[in-house]
């Protein structure tokens, strides 16, 4: 997760993330950003038809 958070600002600027990834930024802000020590669990498959690699992930608190 820490690696993902490091690349998130660049991704939001250079790629076509939905709304500059604002939903993801708000989620990780609520979780404590890089202080979050939990893990994400992928549930289901990636959304291949979206072309963006979207996924549903559950974050433990």
PDBQT receptor file of N, H, CA, C and O in Angstrom, charges set to zero:
ATOM      1  N   UNK A   1       0.829  -1.191   0.000  1.00  0.00    +0.000 N 
ATOM      2  CA  UNK A   1       0.000   0.000   0.000  1.00  0.00    +0.000 C 
ATOM      3  C   UNK A   1       0.871   1.251   0.000  1.00  0.00    +0.000 C 
ATOM      4  O   UNK A   1       0.543   2.235  -0.664  1.00  0.00    +0.000 OA
ATOM      5  N   UNK A   2       1.970   1.222   0.734  1.00  0.00    +0.000 N 
ATOM      6  H   UNK A   2       2.236   0.423   1.273  1.00  0.00    +0.000 HD
ATOM      7  CA  UNK A   2       2.842   2.400   0.783  1.00  0.00    +0.000 C 
ATOM      8  C   UNK A   2       3.396   2.740  -0.603  1.00  0.00    +0.000 C 
ATOM      9  O   UNK A   2       3.496   3.915  -0.957  1.00  0.00    +0.000 OA
ATOM     10  N   UNK A   3       3.754   1.726  -1.385  1.00  0.00    +0.000 N 
ATOM     11  H   UNK A   3       3.673   0.772  -1.098  1.00  0.00    +0.000 HD
ATOM     12  CA  UNK A   3       4.241   1.960  -2.750  1.00  0.00    +0.000 C 
ATOM     13  C   UNK A   3       3.141   2.590  -3.601  1.00  0.00    +0.000 C 
ATOM     14  O   UNK A   3       3.402   3.515  -4.370  1.00  0.00    +0.000 OA
ATOM     15  N   UNK A   4       1.927   2.096  -3.466  1.00  0.00    +0.000 N 
ATOM     16  H   UNK A   4       1.716   1.344  -2.841  1.00  0.00    +0.000 HD
ATOM     17  CA  UNK A   4       0.795   2.652  -4.205  1.00  0.00    +0.000 C 
ATOM     18  C   UNK A   4       0.589   4.122  -3.853  1.00  0.00    +0.000 C 
ATOM     19  O   UNK A   4       0.365   4.945  -4.740  1.00  0.00    +0.000 OA
ATOM     20  N   UNK A   5       0.662   4.455  -2.567  1.00  0.00    +0.000 N 
ATOM     21  H   UNK A   5       0.844   3.786  -1.846  1.00  0.00    +0.000 HD
ATOM     22  CA  UNK A   5       0.445   5.841  -2.142  1.00  0.00    +0.000 C 
ATOM     23  C   UNK A   5       1.537   6.769  -2.663  1.00  0.00    +0.000 C 
ATOM     24  O   UNK A   5       1.277   7.941  -2.934  1.00  0.00    +0.000 OA
ATOM     25  N   UNK A   6       2.755   6.254  -2.803  1.00  0.00    +0.000 N 
ATOM     26  H   UNK A   6       2.966   5.302  -2.582  1.00  0.00    +0.000 HD
ATOM     27  CA  UNK A   6       3.846   7.075  -3.344  1.00  0.00    +0.000 C 
ATOM     28  C   UNK A   6       3.597   7.437  -4.808  1.00  0.00    +0.000 C 
ATOM     29  O   UNK A   6       3.919   8.544  -5.239  1.00  0.00    +0.000 OA
ATOM     30  N   UNK A   7       3.029   6.512  -5.563  1.00  0.00    +0.000 N 
ATOM     31  H   UNK A   7       2.768   5.613  -5.212  1.00  0.00    +0.000 HD
ATOM     32  CA  UNK A   7       2.813   6.784  -6.987  1.00  0.00    +0.000 C 
ATOM     33  C   UNK A   7       1.478   7.451  -7.283  1.00  0.00    +0.000 C 
ATOM     34  O   UNK A   7       1.261   7.923  -8.399  1.00  0.00    +0.000 OA
ATOM     35  N   UNK A   8       0.582   7.498  -6.307  1.00  0.00    +0.000 N 
ATOM     36  H   UNK A   8       0.758   7.115  -5.400  1.00  0.00    +0.000 HD
ATOM     37  CA  UNK A   8      -0.760   8.030  -6.529  1.00  0.00    +0.000 C 
ATOM     38  C   UNK A   8      -0.780   9.478  -7.037  1.00  0.00    +0.000 C 
ATOM     39  O   UNK A   8      -1.533   9.756  -7.970  1.00  0.00    +0.000 OA
ATOM     40  N   UNK A   9      -0.005  10.412  -6.485  1.00  0.00    +0.000 N 
ATOM     41  H   UNK A   9       0.607  10.186  -5.727  1.00  0.00    +0.000 HD
ATOM     42  CA  UNK A   9      -0.039  11.780  -7.027  1.00  0.00    +0.000 C 
ATOM     43  C   UNK A   9       0.356  11.851  -8.505  1.00  0.00    +0.000 C 
ATOM     44  O   UNK A   9      -0.274  12.576  -9.276  1.00  0.00    +0.000 OA
ATOM     45  N   UNK A  10       1.391  11.108  -8.907  1.00  0.00    +0.000 N 
ATOM     46  H   UNK A  10       1.902  10.520  -8.281  1.00  0.00    +0.000 HD
ATOM     47  CA  UNK A  10       1.794  11.092 -10.316  1.00  0.00    +0.000 C 
ATOM     48  C   UNK A  10       0.713  10.468 -11.184  1.00  0.00    +0.000 C 
ATOM     49  O   UNK A  10       0.418  10.965 -12.270  1.00  0.00    +0.000 OA
ATOM     50  N   UNK A  11       0.125   9.382 -10.707  1.00  0.00    +0.000 N 
ATOM     51  H   UNK A  11       0.364   8.978  -9.824  1.00  0.00    +0.000 HD
ATOM     52  CA  UNK A  11      -0.947   8.731 -11.464  1.00  0.00    +0.000 C 
ATOM     53  C   UNK A  11      -2.109   9.701 -11.669  1.00  0.00    +0.000 C 
ATOM     54  O   UNK A  11      -2.654   9.801 -12.769  1.00  0.00    +0.000 OA
ATOM     55  N   UNK A  12      -2.482  10.408 -10.619  1.00  0.00    +0.000 N 
ATOM     56  H   UNK A  12      -2.039  10.328  -9.726  1.00  0.00    +0.000 HD
ATOM     57  CA  UNK A  12      -3.610  11.341 -10.707  1.00  0.00    +0.000 C 
ATOM     58  C   UNK A  12      -3.338  12.454 -11.712  1.00  0.00    +0.000 C 
ATOM     59  O   UNK A  12      -4.262  12.931 -12.370  1.00  0.00    +0.000 OA
ATOM     60  N   UNK A  13      -2.076  12.873 -11.837  1.00  0.00    +0.000 N 
ATOM     61  H   UNK A  13      -1.325  12.485 -11.302  1.00  0.00    +0.000 HD
ATOM     62  CA  UNK A  13      -1.715  13.941 -12.773  1.00  0.00    +0.000 C 
ATOM     63  C   UNK A  13      -1.611  13.446 -14.207  1.00  0.00    +0.000 C 
ATOM     64  O   UNK A  13      -2.094  14.105 -15.128  1.00  0.00    +0.000 OA
ATOM     65  N   UNK A  14      -0.984  12.287 -14.404  1.00  0.00    +0.000 N 
ATOM     66  H   UNK A  14      -0.591  11.752 -13.656  1.00  0.00    +0.000 HD
ATOM     67  CA  UNK A  14      -0.604  11.835 -15.744  1.00  0.00    +0.000 C 
ATOM     68  C   UNK A  14      -1.579  10.860 -16.389  1.00  0.00    +0.000 C 
ATOM     69  O   UNK A  14      -1.536  10.668 -17.604  1.00  0.00    +0.000 OA
ATOM     70  N   UNK A  15      -2.451  10.246 -15.610  1.00  0.00    +0.000 N 
ATOM     71  H   UNK A  15      -2.486  10.402 -14.623  1.00  0.00    +0.000 HD
ATOM     72  CA  UNK A  15      -3.334   9.221 -16.158  1.00  0.00    +0.000 C 
ATOM     73  C   UNK A  15      -4.786   9.683 -16.094  1.00  0.00    +0.000 C 
ATOM     74  O   UNK A  15      -5.085  10.795 -15.659  1.00  0.00    +0.000 OA
ATOM     75  N   UNK A  16      -5.653   8.828 -16.525  1.00  0.00    +0.000 N 
ATOM     76  H   UNK A  16      -5.411   7.925 -16.879  1.00  0.00    +0.000 HD
ATOM     77  CA  UNK A  16      -7.073   9.175 -16.603  1.00  0.00    +0.000 C 
ATOM     78  C   UNK A  16      -7.857   8.615 -15.429  1.00  0.00    +0.000 C 
ATOM     79  O   UNK A  16      -8.938   8.057 -15.615  1.00  0.00    +0.000 OA
ATOM     80  N   UNK A  17      -7.333   8.754 -14.241  1.00  0.00    +0.000 N 
ATOM     81  H   UNK A  17      -6.454   9.206 -14.090  1.00  0.00    +0.000 HD
ATOM     82  CA  UNK A  17      -8.069   8.287 -13.071  1.00  0.00    +0.000 C 
ATOM     83  C   UNK A  17      -9.356   9.077 -12.922  1.00  0.00    +0.000 C 
ATOM     84  O   UNK A  17      -9.411  10.258 -13.263  1.00  0.00    +0.000 OA
ATOM     85  N   UNK A  18     -10.370   8.437 -12.422  1.00  0.00    +0.000 N 
ATOM     86  H   UNK A  18     -10.326   7.477 -12.145  1.00  0.00    +0.000 HD
ATOM     87  CA  UNK A  18     -11.667   9.096 -12.285  1.00  0.00    +0.000 C 
ATOM     88  C   UNK A  18     -11.554  10.259 -11.308  1.00  0.00    +0.000 C 
ATOM     89  O   UNK A  18     -11.262  10.057 -10.130  1.00  0.00    +0.000 OA
ATOM     90  N   UNK A  19     -11.785  11.473 -11.793  1.00  0.00    +0.000 N 
ATOM     91  H   UNK A  19     -12.022  11.637 -12.750  1.00  0.00    +0.000 HD
ATOM     92  CA  UNK A  19     -11.764  12.649 -10.928  1.00  0.00    +0.000 C 
ATOM     93  C   UNK A  19     -10.447  12.842 -10.215  1.00  0.00    +0.000 C 
ATOM     94  O   UNK A  19     -10.421  13.243  -9.051  1.00  0.00    +0.000 OA
ATOM     95  N   UNK A  20      -9.336  12.558 -10.908  1.00  0.00    +0.000 N 
ATOM     96  H   UNK A  20      -9.357  12.233 -11.853  1.00  0.00    +0.000 HD
ATOM     97  CA  UNK A  20      -7.991  12.663 -10.320  1.00  0.00    +0.000 C 
ATOM     98  C   UNK A  20      -7.858  11.784  -9.076  1.00  0.00    +0.000 C 
ATOM     99  O   UNK A  20      -7.125  12.111  -8.143  1.00  0.00    +0.000 OA
ATOM    100  N   UNK A  21      -8.579  10.665  -9.083  1.00  0.00    +0.000 N 
ATOM    101  H   UNK A  21      -9.175  10.400  -9.841  1.00  0.00    +0.000 HD
ATOM    102  CA  UNK A  21      -8.494   9.673  -8.013  1.00  0.00    +0.000 C 
ATOM    103  C   UNK A  21      -8.968  10.222  -6.669  1.00  0.00    +0.000 C 
ATOM    104  O   UNK A  21      -8.525   9.752  -5.621  1.00  0.00    +0.000 OA
ATOM    105  N   UNK A  22      -9.861  11.208  -6.686  1.00  0.00    +0.000 N 
ATOM    106  H   UNK A  22     -10.221  11.590  -7.538  1.00  0.00    +0.000 HD
ATOM    107  CA  UNK A  22     -10.300  11.843  -5.443  1.00  0.00    +0.000 C 
ATOM    108  C   UNK A  22     -10.925  10.860  -4.458  1.00  0.00    +0.000 C 
ATOM    109  O   UNK A  22     -10.749  11.008  -3.249  1.00  0.00    +0.000 OA
ATOM    110  N   UNK A  23     -11.654   9.858  -4.953  1.00  0.00    +0.000 N 
ATOM    111  H   UNK A  23     -11.798   9.738  -5.936  1.00  0.00    +0.000 HD
ATOM    112  CA  UNK A  23     -12.269   8.893  -4.046  1.00  0.00    +0.000 C 
ATOM    113  C   UNK A  23     -11.214   8.062  -3.325  1.00  0.00    +0.000 C 
ATOM    114  O   UNK A  23     -11.357   7.765  -2.139  1.00  0.00    +0.000 OA
ATOM    115  N   UNK A  24     -10.163   7.689  -4.037  1.00  0.00    +0.000 N 
ATOM    116  H   UNK A  24     -10.047   7.930  -5.001  1.00  0.00    +0.000 HD
ATOM    117  CA  UNK A  24      -9.075   6.918  -3.438  1.00  0.00    +0.000 C 
ATOM    118  C   UNK A  24      -8.309   7.768  -2.433  1.00  0.00    +0.000 C 
ATOM    119  O   UNK A  24      -7.934   7.285  -1.364  1.00  0.00    +0.000 OA
ATOM    120  N   UNK A  25      -8.077   9.024  -2.771  1.00  0.00    +0.000 N 
ATOM    121  H   UNK A  25      -8.381   9.416  -3.639  1.00  0.00    +0.000 HD
ATOM    122  CA  UNK A  25      -7.375   9.937  -1.863  1.00  0.00    +0.000 C 
ATOM    123  C   UNK A  25      -8.179  10.123  -0.573  1.00  0.00    +0.000 C 
ATOM    124  O   UNK A  25      -7.608  10.105   0.517  1.00  0.00    +0.000 OA
ATOM    125  N   UNK A  26      -9.493  10.300  -0.689  1.00  0.00    +0.000 N 
ATOM    126  H   UNK A  26      -9.957  10.315  -1.575  1.00  0.00    +0.000 HD
ATOM    127  CA  UNK A  26     -10.328  10.468   0.510  1.00  0.00    +0.000 C 
ATOM    128  C   UNK A  26     -10.327   9.202   1.365  1.00  0.00    +0.000 C 
ATOM    129  O   UNK A  26     -10.274   9.284   2.592  1.00  0.00    +0.000 OA
ATOM    130  N   UNK A  27     -10.384   8.039   0.727  1.00  0.00    +0.000 N 
ATOM    131  H   UNK A  27     -10.427   7.973  -0.270  1.00  0.00    +0.000 HD
ATOM    132  CA  UNK A  27     -10.347   6.777   1.466  1.00  0.00    +0.000 C 
ATOM    133  C   UNK A  27      -9.069   6.666   2.278  1.00  0.00    +0.000 C 
ATOM    134  O   UNK A  27      -9.114   6.406   3.480  1.00  0.00    +0.000 OA
ATOM    135  N   UNK A  28      -7.927   6.863   1.626  1.00  0.00    +0.000 N 
ATOM    136  H   UNK A  28      -7.891   7.074   0.649  1.00  0.00    +0.000 HD
ATOM    137  CA  UNK A  28      -6.663   6.716   2.341  1.00  0.00    +0.000 C 
ATOM    138  C   UNK A  28      -6.442   7.841   3.350  1.00  0.00    +0.000 C 
ATOM    139  O   UNK A  28      -5.761   7.638   4.355  1.00  0.00    +0.000 OA
ATOM    140  N   UNK A  29      -7.005   9.024   3.100  1.00  0.00    +0.000 N 
ATOM    141  H   UNK A  29      -7.559   9.190   2.283  1.00  0.00    +0.000 HD
ATOM    142  CA  UNK A  29      -6.962  10.082   4.105  1.00  0.00    +0.000 C 
ATOM    143  C   UNK A  29      -7.686   9.650   5.372  1.00  0.00    +0.000 C 
ATOM    144  O   UNK A  29      -7.192   9.870   6.478  1.00  0.00    +0.000 OA
ATOM    145  N   UNK A  30      -8.858   9.036   5.212  1.00  0.00    +0.000 N 
ATOM    146  H   UNK A  30      -9.259   8.857   4.314  1.00  0.00    +0.000 HD
ATOM    147  CA  UNK A  30      -9.622   8.548   6.363  1.00  0.00    +0.000 C 
ATOM    148  C   UNK A  30      -8.906   7.408   7.082  1.00  0.00    +0.000 C 
ATOM    149  O   UNK A  30      -9.054   7.243   8.293  1.00  0.00    +0.000 OA
ATOM    150  N   UNK A  31      -8.132   6.623   6.336  1.00  0.00    +0.000 N 
ATOM    151  H   UNK A  31      -8.012   6.757   5.352  1.00  0.00    +0.000 HD
ATOM    152  CA  UNK A  31      -7.397   5.501   6.930  1.00  0.00    +0.000 C 
ATOM    153  C   UNK A  31      -6.077   5.932   7.571  1.00  0.00    +0.000 C 
ATOM    154  O   UNK A  31      -5.420   5.126   8.230  1.00  0.00    +0.000 OA
ATOM    155  N   UNK A  32      -5.682   7.200   7.384  1.00  0.00    +0.000 N 
ATOM    156  H   UNK A  32      -6.216   7.854   6.849  1.00  0.00    +0.000 HD
ATOM    157  CA  UNK A  32      -4.427   7.668   7.966  1.00  0.00    +0.000 C 
ATOM    158  C   UNK A  32      -3.296   7.781   6.973  1.00  0.00    +0.000 C 
ATOM    159  O   UNK A  32      -2.138   7.936   7.362  1.00  0.00    +0.000 OA
ATOM    160  N   UNK A  33      -3.615   7.705   5.692  1.00  0.00    +0.000 N 
ATOM    161  H   UNK A  33      -4.556   7.579   5.376  1.00  0.00    +0.000 HD
ATOM    162  CA  UNK A  33      -2.657   7.797   4.589  1.00  0.00    +0.000 C 
ATOM    163  C   UNK A  33      -1.543   6.774   4.765  1.00  0.00    +0.000 C 
ATOM    164  O   UNK A  33      -1.833   5.583   4.867  1.00  0.00    +0.000 OA
ATOM    165  N   UNK A  34      -0.289   7.187   4.804  1.00  0.00    +0.000 N 
ATOM    166  H   UNK A  34      -0.052   8.155   4.721  1.00  0.00    +0.000 HD
ATOM    167  CA  UNK A  34       0.815   6.216   4.851  1.00  0.00    +0.000 C 
ATOM    168  C   UNK A  34       1.026   5.626   6.244  1.00  0.00    +0.000 C 
ATOM    169  O   UNK A  34       1.909   4.789   6.427  1.00  0.00    +0.000 OA
ATOM    170  N   UNK A  35       0.240   6.045   7.219  1.00  0.00    +0.000 N 
ATOM    171  H   UNK A  35      -0.477   6.725   7.070  1.00  0.00    +0.000 HD
ATOM    172  CA  UNK A  35       0.326   5.455   8.561  1.00  0.00    +0.000 C 
ATOM    173  C   UNK A  35      -0.565   4.214   8.682  1.00  0.00    +0.000 C 
ATOM    174  O   UNK A  35      -0.509   3.502   9.685  1.00  0.00    +0.000 OA
ATOM    175  N   UNK A  36      -1.380   3.962   7.668  1.00  0.00    +0.000 N 
ATOM    176  H   UNK A  36      -1.426   4.540   6.854  1.00  0.00    +0.000 HD
ATOM    177  CA  UNK A  36      -2.260   2.794   7.673  1.00  0.00    +0.000 C 
ATOM    178  C   UNK A  36      -1.412   1.530   7.640  1.00  0.00    +0.000 C 
ATOM    179  O   UNK A  36      -0.572   1.363   6.756  1.00  0.00    +0.000 OA
ATOM    180  N   UNK A  37      -1.632   0.649   8.594  1.00  0.00    +0.000 N 
ATOM    181  H   UNK A  37      -2.315   0.784   9.312  1.00  0.00    +0.000 HD
ATOM    182  CA  UNK A  37      -0.845  -0.585   8.699  1.00  0.00    +0.000 C 
ATOM    183  C   UNK A  37      -1.633  -1.830   8.304  1.00  0.00    +0.000 C 
ATOM    184  O   UNK A  37      -1.091  -2.935   8.329  1.00  0.00    +0.000 OA
ATOM    185  N   UNK A  38      -2.892  -1.670   7.943  1.00  0.00    +0.000 N 
ATOM    186  H   UNK A  38      -3.333  -0.773   7.923  1.00  0.00    +0.000 HD
ATOM    187  CA  UNK A  38      -3.703  -2.820   7.552  1.00  0.00    +0.000 C 
ATOM    188  C   UNK A  38      -3.374  -3.290   6.147  1.00  0.00    +0.000 C 
ATOM    189  O   UNK A  38      -2.426  -2.820   5.518  1.00  0.00    +0.000 OA
ATOM    190  N   UNK A  39      -4.169  -4.215   5.677  1.00  0.00    +0.000 N 
ATOM    191  H   UNK A  39      -4.940  -4.597   6.188  1.00  0.00    +0.000 HD
ATOM    192  CA  UNK A  39      -3.977  -4.742   4.331  1.00  0.00    +0.000 C 
ATOM    193  C   UNK A  39      -5.278  -4.636   3.553  1.00  0.00    +0.000 C 
ATOM    194  O   UNK A  39      -6.367  -4.649   4.125  1.00  0.00    +0.000 OA
ATOM    195  N   UNK A  40      -5.144  -4.533   2.255  1.00  0.00    +0.000 N 
ATOM    196  H   UNK A  40      -4.259  -4.523   1.790  1.00  0.00    +0.000 HD
ATOM    197  CA  UNK A  40      -6.307  -4.561   1.387  1.00  0.00    +0.000 C 
ATOM    198  C   UNK A  40      -6.523  -5.972   0.868  1.00  0.00    +0.000 C 
ATOM    199  O   UNK A  40      -5.570  -6.672   0.526  1.00  0.00    +0.000 OA
ATOM    200  N   UNK A  41      -7.786  -6.382   0.812  1.00  0.00    +0.000 N 
ATOM    201  H   UNK A  41      -8.560  -5.813   1.090  1.00  0.00    +0.000 HD
ATOM    202  CA  UNK A  41      -8.116  -7.713   0.285  1.00  0.00    +0.000 C 
ATOM    203  C   UNK A  41      -8.959  -7.547  -0.972  1.00  0.00    +0.000 C 
ATOM    204  O   UNK A  41     -10.064  -7.006  -0.924  1.00  0.00    +0.000 OA
ATOM    205  N   UNK A  42      -8.435  -8.010  -2.084  1.00  0.00    +0.000 N 
ATOM    206  H   UNK A  42      -7.538  -8.450  -2.124  1.00  0.00    +0.000 HD
ATOM    207  CA  UNK A  42      -9.157  -7.965  -3.352  1.00  0.00    +0.000 C 
ATOM    208  C   UNK A  42     -10.332  -8.930  -3.287  1.00  0.00    +0.000 C 
ATOM    209  O   UNK A  42     -10.163 -10.114  -2.995  1.00  0.00    +0.000 OA
ATOM    210  N   UNK A  43     -11.522  -8.410  -3.562  1.00  0.00    +0.000 N 
ATOM    211  H   UNK A  43     -11.659  -7.448  -3.800  1.00  0.00    +0.000 HD
ATOM    212  CA  UNK A  43     -12.696  -9.287  -3.613  1.00  0.00    +0.000 C 
ATOM    213  C   UNK A  43     -13.225  -9.257  -5.040  1.00  0.00    +0.000 C 
ATOM    214  O   UNK A  43     -13.479  -8.189  -5.598  1.00  0.00    +0.000 OA
ATOM    215  N   UNK A  44     -13.384 -10.409  -5.609  1.00  0.00    +0.000 N 
ATOM    216  H   UNK A  44     -13.178 -11.276  -5.156  1.00  0.00    +0.000 HD
ATOM    217  CA  UNK A  44     -13.820 -10.493  -6.997  1.00  0.00    +0.000 C 
ATOM    218  C   UNK A  44     -12.659 -10.295  -7.956  1.00  0.00    +0.000 C 
ATOM    219  O   UNK A  44     -11.492 -10.314  -7.564  1.00  0.00    +0.000 OA
ATOM    220  N   UNK A  45     -13.003 -10.107  -9.205  1.00  0.00    +0.000 N 
ATOM    221  H   UNK A  45     -13.951 -10.092  -9.523  1.00  0.00    +0.000 HD
ATOM    222  CA  UNK A  45     -12.009  -9.945 -10.267  1.00  0.00    +0.000 C 
ATOM    223  C   UNK A  45     -11.817  -8.469 -10.589  1.00  0.00    +0.000 C 
ATOM    224  O   UNK A  45     -12.664  -7.638 -10.262  1.00  0.00    +0.000 OA
ATOM    225  N   UNK A  46     -10.687  -8.147 -11.240  1.00  0.00    +0.000 N 
ATOM    226  H   UNK A  46      -9.998  -8.822 -11.506  1.00  0.00    +0.000 HD
ATOM    227  CA  UNK A  46     -10.503  -6.803 -11.773  1.00  0.00    +0.000 C 
ATOM    228  C   UNK A  46     -11.573  -6.539 -12.826  1.00  0.00    +0.000 C 
ATOM    229  O   UNK A  46     -12.144  -7.481 -13.376  1.00  0.00    +0.000 OA
ATOM    230  N   UNK A  47     -11.846  -5.284 -13.109  1.00  0.00    +0.000 N 
ATOM    231  H   UNK A  47     -11.382  -4.519 -12.662  1.00  0.00    +0.000 HD
ATOM    232  CA  UNK A  47     -12.853  -4.903 -14.091  1.00  0.00    +0.000 C 
ATOM    233  C   UNK A  47     -12.153  -4.735 -15.438  1.00  0.00    +0.000 C 
ATOM    234  O   UNK A  47     -11.802  -3.609 -15.792  1.00  0.00    +0.000 OA
ATOM    235  N   UNK A  48     -11.937  -5.799 -16.199  1.00  0.00    +0.000 N 
ATOM    236  H   UNK A  48     -12.223  -6.713 -15.911  1.00  0.00    +0.000 HD
ATOM    237  CA  UNK A  48     -11.171  -5.669 -17.438  1.00  0.00    +0.000 C 
ATOM    238  C   UNK A  48     -11.845  -4.782 -18.482  1.00  0.00    +0.000 C 
ATOM    239  O   UNK A  48     -11.159  -4.163 -19.296  1.00  0.00    +0.000 OA
ATOM    240  N   UNK A  49     -13.153  -4.711 -18.473  1.00  0.00    +0.000 N 
ATOM    241  H   UNK A  49     -13.710  -5.214 -17.812  1.00  0.00    +0.000 HD
ATOM    242  CA  UNK A  49     -13.831  -3.923 -19.506  1.00  0.00    +0.000 C 
ATOM    243  C   UNK A  49     -13.634  -2.422 -19.316  1.00  0.00    +0.000 C 
ATOM    244  O   UNK A  49     -13.823  -1.655 -20.260  1.00  0.00    +0.000 OA
ATOM    245  N   UNK A  50     -13.259  -1.992 -18.112  1.00  0.00    +0.000 N 
ATOM    246  H   UNK A  50     -13.106  -2.616 -17.346  1.00  0.00    +0.000 HD
ATOM    247  CA  UNK A  50     -13.078  -0.556 -17.876  1.00  0.00    +0.000 C 
ATOM    248  C   UNK A  50     -11.759  -0.063 -18.455  1.00  0.00    +0.000 C 
ATOM    249  O   UNK A  50     -11.604   1.127 -18.729  1.00  0.00    +0.000 OA
ATOM    250  N   UNK A  51     -10.810  -0.974 -18.640  1.00  0.00    +0.000 N 
ATOM    251  H   UNK A  51     -10.936  -1.941 -18.418  1.00  0.00    +0.000 HD
ATOM    252  CA  UNK A  51      -9.505  -0.586 -19.172  1.00  0.00    +0.000 C 
ATOM    253  C   UNK A  51      -8.626   0.123 -18.170  1.00  0.00    +0.000 C 
ATOM    254  O   UNK A  51      -7.529   0.563 -18.514  1.00  0.00    +0.000 OA
ATOM    255  N   UNK A  52      -9.088   0.245 -16.930  1.00  0.00    +0.000 N 
ATOM    256  H   UNK A  52      -9.979  -0.112 -16.651  1.00  0.00    +0.000 HD
ATOM    257  CA  UNK A  52      -8.311   0.971 -15.923  1.00  0.00    +0.000 C 
ATOM    258  C   UNK A  52      -7.809   0.083 -14.799  1.00  0.00    +0.000 C 
ATOM    259  O   UNK A  52      -7.103   0.550 -13.906  1.00  0.00    +0.000 OA
ATOM    260  N   UNK A  53      -8.167  -1.189 -14.835  1.00  0.00    +0.000 N 
ATOM    261  H   UNK A  53      -8.741  -1.568 -15.561  1.00  0.00    +0.000 HD
ATOM    262  CA  UNK A  53      -7.736  -2.083 -13.765  1.00  0.00    +0.000 C 
ATOM    263  C   UNK A  53      -8.484  -1.847 -12.465  1.00  0.00    +0.000 C 
ATOM    264  O   UNK A  53      -7.957  -2.131 -11.389  1.00  0.00    +0.000 OA
ATOM    265  N   UNK A  54      -9.693  -1.338 -12.546  1.00  0.00    +0.000 N 
ATOM    266  H   UNK A  54     -10.121  -1.108 -13.420  1.00  0.00    +0.000 HD
ATOM    267  CA  UNK A  54     -10.465  -1.089 -11.333  1.00  0.00    +0.000 C 
ATOM    268  C   UNK A  54     -10.736  -2.389 -10.607  1.00  0.00    +0.000 C 
ATOM    269  O   UNK A  54     -10.843  -3.451 -11.220  1.00  0.00    +0.000 OA
ATOM    270  N   UNK A  55     -10.847  -2.290  -9.287  1.00  0.00    +0.000 N 
ATOM    271  H   UNK A  55     -10.760  -1.428  -8.789  1.00  0.00    +0.000 HD
ATOM    272  CA  UNK A  55     -11.072  -3.469  -8.470  1.00  0.00    +0.000 C 
ATOM    273  C   UNK A  55     -11.861  -3.082  -7.228  1.00  0.00    +0.000 C 
ATOM    274  O   UNK A  55     -11.888  -1.914  -6.840  1.00  0.00    +0.000 OA
ATOM    275  N   UNK A  56     -12.494  -4.056  -6.616  1.00  0.00    +0.000 N 
ATOM    276  H   UNK A  56     -12.472  -5.005  -6.931  1.00  0.00    +0.000 HD
ATOM    277  CA  UNK A  56     -13.136  -3.871  -5.315  1.00  0.00    +0.000 C 
ATOM    278  C   UNK A  56     -12.207  -4.443  -4.255  1.00  0.00    +0.000 C 
ATOM    279  O   UNK A  56     -11.811  -5.607  -4.316  1.00  0.00    +0.000 OA
ATOM    280  N   UNK A  57     -11.869  -3.609  -3.289  1.00  0.00    +0.000 N 
ATOM    281  H   UNK A  57     -12.191  -2.664  -3.239  1.00  0.00    +0.000 HD
ATOM    282  CA  UNK A  57     -10.930  -4.004  -2.244  1.00  0.00    +0.000 C 
ATOM    283  C   UNK A  57     -11.534  -3.663  -0.890  1.00  0.00    +0.000 C 
ATOM    284  O   UNK A  57     -12.105  -2.588  -0.713  1.00  0.00    +0.000 OA
ATOM    285  N   UNK A  58     -11.406  -4.585   0.072  1.00  0.00    +0.000 N 
ATOM    286  H   UNK A  58     -10.942  -5.459  -0.071  1.00  0.00    +0.000 HD
ATOM    287  CA  UNK A  58     -11.845  -4.365   1.447  1.00  0.00    +0.000 C 
ATOM    288  C   UNK A  58     -10.605  -4.050   2.274  1.00  0.00    +0.000 C 
ATOM    289  O   UNK A  58      -9.597  -4.751   2.184  1.00  0.00    +0.000 OA
ATOM    290  N   UNK A  59     -10.682  -2.992   3.083  1.00  0.00    +0.000 N 
ATOM    291  H   UNK A  59     -11.500  -2.423   3.157  1.00  0.00    +0.000 HD
ATOM    292  CA  UNK A  59      -9.565  -2.600   3.946  1.00  0.00    +0.000 C 
ATOM    293  C   UNK A  59      -9.937  -2.867   5.394  1.00  0.00    +0.000 C 
ATOM    294  O   UNK A  59     -10.960  -2.378   5.873  1.00  0.00    +0.000 OA
ATOM    295  N   UNK A  60      -9.117  -3.637   6.092  1.00  0.00    +0.000 N 
ATOM    296  H   UNK A  60      -8.285  -4.034   5.703  1.00  0.00    +0.000 HD
ATOM    297  CA  UNK A  60      -9.375  -3.942   7.495  1.00  0.00    +0.000 C 
ATOM    298  C   UNK A  60      -9.038  -2.730   8.360  1.00  0.00    +0.000 C 
ATOM    299  O   UNK A  60      -8.109  -1.980   8.060  1.00  0.00    +0.000 OA
ATOM    300  N   UNK A  61      -9.798  -2.551   9.428  1.00  0.00    +0.000 N 
ATOM    301  H   UNK A  61     -10.553  -3.160   9.671  1.00  0.00    +0.000 HD
ATOM    302  CA  UNK A  61      -9.557  -1.440  10.357  1.00  0.00    +0.000 C 
ATOM    303  C   UNK A  61      -9.073  -1.958  11.684  1.00  0.00    +0.000 C 
ATOM    304  O   UNK A  61      -8.816  -1.172  12.596  1.00  0.00    +0.000 OA
TER     305      UNK A  61
